Amino acid sequence: MRTPKIWNIAICVLIIVAAAMPAAAAGKRDLGREVLPPNDGWASEGAGTTGGAAAAPEQVYVVTNRQELIAALNNGVYPPPSTTPSNTPKIIYVKGTIDANVDDNNQPLICQDYYRDGYTLEAFLAAYDPAVWGRVPPSGPLEAARITSRNAQQARVRIRVGDNTTIVGLGKDATIRGAWLDLRGTSSVPRTNIIIRNITFEDTYDCFPAWSPTDGALGAWNAEYDAISLRYTDHVWIDHCTFRDRETADEKMPHYFGVLYQVHDGHLDITNASDLVTVSWNRFLDHDKVMLIGSSDSATGDRGKLRVTIHHNLFENVGQRVPRVRFGRVHVYNNYYKIINSPVYGYSWGVGKESAIYAENNYFKTDQKTGPDQFIAVYGGTAIHESGTRVNGTPGGGFTDLVAAYNATHDPDLLYDVGWTPTLHTEIHDTQRVIPLVESDAGPCQW
């Protein structure tokens, strides 16, 4: 059903639904105490998503560096007493820029600072050059040293987030750089109830990507870290953030063994039976693999899970996976796909095994080098619902049938019926309104 229009207001005019801090009491908004509005996507299912809105005063933090952020996630204690973060309700306000690649004195670390056991990139390249090593996976002491070095970086950049947590940026300039926010439960004890808003996630990079010589025609470098990843996690709201690469953008990276030295994985990956997630009003920029939903075709435990809503997001100069889906019921509406002179563009919607994507009223703007038959790619799936799509204004004010465009150039044909119809959503805007709404209101704002 369509929900009341009032719940579809953009971030800078959202209703304050809960307030306990002095700023809110004085009539000013407080994003830390706000909860996901009713019916706003899959994350509103059941009890909804409240994050740390109920936090006691002693569990409200303002953090300015890595150490303070990790302490805030662990009841104010650094180093944390265990690898399991606190589940006590908490609100964490991010102020300024937090860099994860730093030591405990907040001094910057570069890739060479993580080298262990004789690893150097130069030695690795010399040892495993396919012309020398052949096209078999690396093994031996130098590959082991790469893994040890990778683990040293991971110990700095991997930041675990507990239940009942809100992480929100103060103002529009709050940035977390180089970090991997790891939202991870277990199959028996899922992580739950997390809100992340109003933050720019920048340059999450892996200094030690794995060399996979049989991945593709020439091989590939495969990186480890996502800006945010969900595994066995439910009831998550990710809202009004920006995800981008700058200093480590692909075009700045070298090529080794004839392929890009890829130091990025996903911006936001939702896998391993994660469920009930709303991704709203974000900007995803200048990245290849953006959003993977479902980890593998053999992960049958994902059946009935991976329910995700993706609405009012900008996807600009991105290559693929916006999203790529296995198993999940994913509602994709009112998003803006901007594909202008993109050297990495492959596809937008990936129809994977048993996926059920319901896409409506999305807008694609291209340089006309990319045709509507390229927006969908199939990876073992059989159907996608798609309606209300506009492409470059669509002559006559009509819509472009992307499934028909795909079927005209591919076999076998995709079906239109995915077996479900979304009921949890805000107002679905006319597609003509998508560009001005998303350009104006997606991403962080001053509050």
C-alpha positions as a printed Julia matrix, in Angstrom:
447×3 Matrix{Float64}:
  0.0     0.0     0.0
  1.06    3.6    -0.44
  1.93    5.27    2.82
  1.1     8.86    3.8
  3.12   11.45    1.95
  4.49   12.95    5.16
  6.86    9.99    5.6
  8.61   10.7     2.31
 10.19   14.01    3.32
 13.9    14.33    2.5
 16.59   14.4     5.19
 16.89   18.13    5.76
 13.18   18.31    6.66
 12.63   14.86    8.24
 10.34   14.67   11.25
 12.07   14.22   14.6
 10.47   11.13   16.05
 12.48   10.86   19.24
 14.57   13.4    21.12
 16.4    13.33   24.44
 19.49   15.49   24.04
 19.5    19.2    24.96
 19.63   20.27   21.32
 16.42   18.4    20.6
 14.78   19.75   23.73
 15.54   23.24   22.5
 13.63   22.55   19.3
 16.59   21.56   17.13
 16.74   18.22   15.38
 18.97   15.46   16.7
 19.73   12.74   14.16
 21.1    10.53   16.91
 17.65   10.15   18.48
 15.76    9.69   15.23
 14.46    6.27   14.29
 13.42    4.77   10.96
  9.91    6.04   10.1
  7.11    3.48    9.84
  6.79    1.72    6.47
 10.16    3.0     5.25
 11.25   -0.19    3.58
 12.08   -3.65    4.81
 13.97   -2.36    7.88
 10.64   -1.1     9.27
  9.27   -4.64    9.44
  8.18   -5.86   12.88
  9.56   -3.73   15.7
 11.32   -1.49   13.18
 14.82   -0.07   13.44
 15.63    2.29   16.31
 19.41    1.96   16.59
 20.7     3.63   19.73
 17.78    6.04   20.17
 17.21    4.76   23.71
 20.83    5.36   24.77
 21.44    6.59   28.32
 23.45    9.82   28.61
 26.66    7.93   29.47
 26.35    6.0    26.18
 26.33    9.11   23.98
 29.71    9.92   22.42
 31.32   12.47   20.13
 34.32   10.91   18.38
 37.07   12.51   16.34
 39.54    9.68   15.69
 39.81    5.91   15.29
 40.58    5.17   18.91
 37.62    7.2    20.16
 35.29    5.5    17.66
 36.34    2.0    18.71
 36.08    2.95   22.4
 32.57    4.32   21.87
 31.53    1.01   20.31
 32.83   -0.79   23.41
 31.33    1.12   26.35
 34.07    3.76   26.26
 36.91    1.24   26.66
 40.05    1.14   24.49
 41.5    -1.27   23.65
 38.29   -3.31   23.66
 38.16   -6.15   26.18
 37.01   -8.61   23.49
 36.32   -8.87   19.77
 32.57   -8.68   20.47
 31.36   -5.06   20.5
 28.9    -3.76   23.06
 25.18   -4.28   22.45
 24.18   -1.58   24.94
 22.15    1.17   23.19
 24.56    3.87   22.11
 24.72    6.98   19.95
 28.02    7.9    18.31
 28.43   11.3    16.68
 31.29   11.49   14.17
 32.95   14.9    14.08
 35.4    15.81   11.3
 37.45   13.15    9.55
 38.35    9.81   11.13
 41.13    7.86    9.41
 41.34    4.13   10.13
 44.88    3.72    8.79
 46.56    5.27   11.84
 48.44    4.05   14.88
 47.28    4.48   18.47
 48.73    7.99   18.48
 46.6     8.83   15.45
 49.67    9.03   13.23
 49.09    8.0     9.59
 50.09    4.54    8.4
 50.88    3.67    4.8
 50.9     0.26    3.18
 54.61   -0.29    3.85
 53.97    0.09    7.59
 51.97   -3.14    7.48
 54.64   -5.21    5.72
 55.44   -8.36    7.69
 57.76  -11.38    7.37
 59.76  -10.04    4.44
 56.8    -9.09    2.27
 57.26   -6.29   -0.25
 55.06   -5.6    -3.24
 58.11   -5.64   -5.5
 59.15   -9.08   -4.27
 55.61  -10.4    -4.65
 55.32   -9.15   -8.23
 58.66  -10.66   -9.15
 57.84  -14.03   -7.59
 54.32  -14.52   -8.96
 54.59  -12.98  -12.4
 52.69  -15.44  -14.62
 55.66  -15.48  -16.97
 57.73  -16.88  -14.08
 55.26  -18.61  -11.77
 52.67  -19.71  -14.3
 48.9   -19.43  -14.01
 48.41  -21.19  -10.72
 47.49  -19.52   -7.41
 50.39  -18.14   -5.36
 51.7   -20.31   -2.54
 54.75  -20.5    -0.31
 56.43  -18.13    2.17
 55.87  -14.9     0.24
 52.13  -15.55   -0.18
 51.98  -16.38    3.54
 53.77  -13.08    4.24
 51.16  -11.25    2.15
 48.4   -12.76    4.27
 50.19  -11.86    7.51
 50.66   -8.31    6.22
 47.0    -8.15    5.19
 46.0    -9.23    8.69
 48.1    -6.44   10.16
 46.16   -3.87    8.14
 42.86   -5.57    8.89
 43.54   -5.23   12.61
 43.56   -1.46   12.12
 40.77   -0.87    9.59
 38.18   -3.48   10.6
 35.76   -1.87   13.05
 33.05   -4.08   14.52
 29.64   -2.58   15.27
 27.3    -3.98   17.93
 23.52   -4.11   18.27
 21.38   -1.09   19.16
 23.85    1.39   17.68
 23.4     4.7    15.88
 26.43    6.22   14.14
 25.71    9.64   12.68
 27.81   12.43   11.26
 27.78   15.89   12.83
 27.16   18.24    9.93
 27.68   17.4     6.27
 31.47   17.03    6.44
 31.77   14.04    8.79
 34.0    11.46    7.08
 35.26    7.97    7.88
 38.25    7.19    5.68
 39.86    3.85    5.0
 37.66    1.89    7.43
 35.69   -1.31    7.1
 32.58   -1.19    9.3
 31.92   -4.87    9.96
 28.33   -5.57   11.0
 28.57   -9.27   11.72
 26.59  -11.69   13.84
 26.35  -15.47   13.59
 23.73  -17.81   12.21
 22.5   -18.46   15.76
 22.91  -14.93   17.17
 22.4   -12.31   14.46
 23.56   -8.72   14.83
 20.53   -6.38   14.9
 19.14   -2.83   15.09
 21.79   -0.5    13.62
 21.48    2.96   12.06
 24.25    4.67   10.07
 23.53    8.15    8.71
 25.0    11.38    7.4
 28.59   10.18    6.92
 30.95   10.16    3.93
 32.77    6.83    3.6
 35.93    7.35    1.59
 38.81    5.26    0.28
 38.3     1.9     1.96
 41.29    0.1     0.44
 43.19   -3.15    0.8
 46.98   -2.8     0.68
 47.33   -6.52   -0.04
 44.8    -7.72   -2.65
 45.04  -11.38   -3.56
 46.36  -12.33   -7.0
 43.95  -14.75   -8.71
 45.61  -15.79  -11.98
 42.61  -17.8   -13.25
 39.96  -15.15  -12.52
 39.06  -13.99  -16.03
 41.13  -14.14  -19.17
 44.13  -12.32  -17.67
 43.63  -12.95  -13.96
 42.49  -10.39  -11.37
 43.49   -8.69   -8.13
 40.78   -9.26   -5.51
 40.53   -6.97   -2.51
 39.06   -7.76    0.92
 37.32   -4.8     2.51
 33.94   -3.11    2.03
 33.13    0.31    3.46
 30.19   -1.4     5.2
 29.42   -5.11    5.2
 26.52   -7.0     6.73
 26.74  -10.69    7.64
 24.03  -12.35    9.73
 22.65   -8.91   10.53
 19.07   -7.61   10.45
 17.15   -4.36   10.91
 19.71   -1.92    9.5
 19.04    1.57    8.13
 21.78    3.24    6.05
 20.68    6.73    5.13
 22.02    9.96    3.64
 25.62    8.81    3.37
 28.13    9.22    0.55
 30.4     6.4    -0.57
 33.34    7.29   -2.82
 36.96    6.68   -3.78
 39.29    9.65   -4.13
 42.98    9.13   -3.35
 42.68    5.43   -4.22
 40.33    5.82   -7.2
 40.78    3.1    -9.82
 42.12    5.52  -12.4
 45.0     6.34  -10.03
 45.97    2.71   -9.51
 48.69    0.91  -11.53
 48.28   -2.21  -13.64
 50.25   -5.32  -12.74
 50.33   -8.5   -14.81
 48.26   -6.65  -17.41
 45.25   -5.91  -15.14
 44.18   -3.18  -12.72
 45.7    -3.46   -9.25
 42.26   -3.41   -7.62
 42.38   -2.34   -3.97
 38.6    -2.02   -3.47
 35.82   -4.5    -2.94
 32.24   -3.3    -2.34
 30.84   -0.07   -1.0
 28.0    -1.86    0.8
 27.61   -5.66    0.75
 24.67   -7.48    2.36
 25.3   -11.22    2.62
 25.13  -14.34    4.8
 21.41  -14.38    5.66
 21.3   -10.67    6.53
 17.78   -9.32    6.4
 15.43   -6.35    6.73
 17.62   -3.51    5.45
 16.69   -0.05    4.14
 19.24    1.87    2.04
 17.91    5.38    1.4
 19.03    8.76    0.08
 22.73    7.88   -0.36
 25.31    8.76   -3.0
 27.45    5.95   -4.44
 30.23    7.42   -6.57
 33.26    6.43   -8.67
 33.46    2.73   -7.8
 33.26   -0.58   -9.63
 31.51   -3.2    -7.45
 28.96   -1.34   -5.35
 26.34   -3.5    -3.64
 26.29   -7.29   -3.51
 23.2    -8.87   -1.94
 23.79  -12.58   -1.33
 27.21  -14.17   -1.13
 27.04  -17.27   -3.35
 24.71  -19.49   -5.34
 25.27  -22.29   -2.83
 24.25  -20.21    0.21
 20.76  -21.71    0.41
 20.45  -20.52    4.0
 19.78  -17.11    2.43
 16.36  -18.28    1.22
 13.69  -16.19    2.9
 16.29  -13.6     3.95
 18.08  -10.73    2.16
 14.98   -8.53    2.12
 16.29   -5.08    1.21
 14.76   -1.75    0.15
 16.88    0.63   -1.96
 15.31    4.02   -2.65
 16.24    7.57   -3.6
 19.94    6.84   -4.08
 22.34    8.27   -6.66
 24.6     5.81   -8.49
 27.12    7.81  -10.53
 30.17    6.55  -12.43
 29.83    3.08  -10.95
 30.49   -0.18  -12.73
 28.15   -2.89  -11.49
 26.11   -4.41   -8.65
 23.57   -1.66   -8.02
 22.5    -4.12   -6.85
 23.43   -7.7    -7.78
 21.05  -10.04   -5.98
 20.82  -13.7    -5.06
 17.77  -15.16   -3.29
 16.55  -11.85   -1.84
 13.32   -9.91   -2.31
 14.71   -6.47   -3.11
 12.62   -3.35   -3.73
 14.46   -0.82   -5.91
 12.57    2.43   -6.47
 13.12    6.1    -7.25
 16.88    5.72   -7.73
 18.91    7.81  -10.16
 21.47    5.99  -12.31
 23.88    8.41  -13.96
 26.04    6.74  -16.61
 28.05    9.44  -18.37
 31.39    8.57  -20.0
 31.91    5.82  -17.46
 34.95    3.68  -18.33
 33.94    0.91  -15.9
 30.21    0.51  -16.56
 29.08   -3.08  -16.93
 25.44   -3.28  -15.78
 23.14   -2.02  -13.04
 20.76   -4.77  -11.9
 22.21   -8.25  -11.52
 19.57  -10.98  -11.61
 21.13  -13.83   -9.65
 19.94  -17.22   -8.48
 16.37  -17.16   -7.1
 16.47  -13.37   -6.93
 13.24  -11.36   -6.87
 14.03   -7.72   -7.72
 10.99   -5.41   -7.85
 12.15   -2.22   -9.58
  9.86    0.74  -10.18
 10.12    4.39  -11.15
 13.89    4.57  -11.55
 15.65    7.05  -13.83
 18.64    6.28  -16.07
 20.61    9.14  -17.6
 23.29    8.08  -20.05
 25.59    9.5   -22.69
 23.73    7.26  -25.15
 26.75    5.01  -25.55
 24.98    2.68  -23.13
 21.67    1.21  -24.27
 18.7    -0.01  -22.2
 19.54   -3.61  -23.06
 22.73   -3.23  -20.98
 21.14   -2.19  -17.68
 20.27   -5.77  -16.66
 22.67   -8.7   -16.4
 21.65  -12.26  -15.6
 23.61  -14.54  -13.26
 21.37  -17.54  -12.92
 18.1   -15.72  -12.22
 14.94  -15.97  -14.28
 12.76  -12.93  -13.54
 12.71   -9.25  -12.59
  9.76   -6.91  -12.18
 10.49   -3.55  -13.79
  8.09   -0.68  -14.41
  8.02    3.11  -14.64
 11.62    3.41  -15.88
 12.67    6.5   -17.79
 15.84    6.64  -19.86
 17.12   10.08  -20.93
 13.64   11.53  -20.78
 12.03    8.74  -22.85
 10.46   10.44  -25.93
  6.8    11.23  -25.54
  6.98   11.11  -21.77
  6.54    7.35  -21.73
  8.51    4.59  -20.08
 11.23    2.25  -21.29
 10.63   -1.46  -20.78
 14.07   -2.68  -19.7
 13.03   -6.32  -19.56
 11.81   -6.15  -23.17
 15.06   -4.4   -24.16
 17.07   -7.16  -22.5
 14.98   -9.92  -24.05
 15.4    -8.42  -27.52
 19.15   -9.03  -27.4
 19.55  -11.99  -25.03
 18.35  -15.55  -24.65
 16.64  -17.0   -22.74
 14.05  -14.31  -22.01
 13.58  -12.92  -18.54
 10.14  -13.2   -16.96
  8.33  -10.24  -15.36
  6.67  -11.99  -12.42
  8.85  -12.24   -9.29
  6.1   -13.58   -7.04
  5.72  -10.67   -4.63
  4.64   -7.03   -4.44
  6.19   -4.58   -1.96
  3.98   -3.13    0.75
  6.55   -1.45    3.0
  7.62    1.78    1.33
  7.33    5.53    1.43
  5.58    7.44   -1.36
  6.82    6.27   -4.74
  7.38    9.44   -6.73
  6.67    9.93  -10.38
  9.88    9.1   -12.23
 10.15   12.64  -13.61
 10.76   13.88  -10.06
 13.62   11.49   -9.32
 16.51   13.57  -10.65
 15.7    16.83   -8.81
 14.8    15.01   -5.59
 17.92   12.85   -5.49
 20.32   15.55   -6.66
 18.96   17.93   -4.04
 18.6    15.68   -1.02
 20.76   12.55   -1.29
 23.94   12.41    0.76
 24.86   14.12    4.05
 23.47   17.49    5.02
 24.13   20.16    7.62
 21.83   19.69   10.58
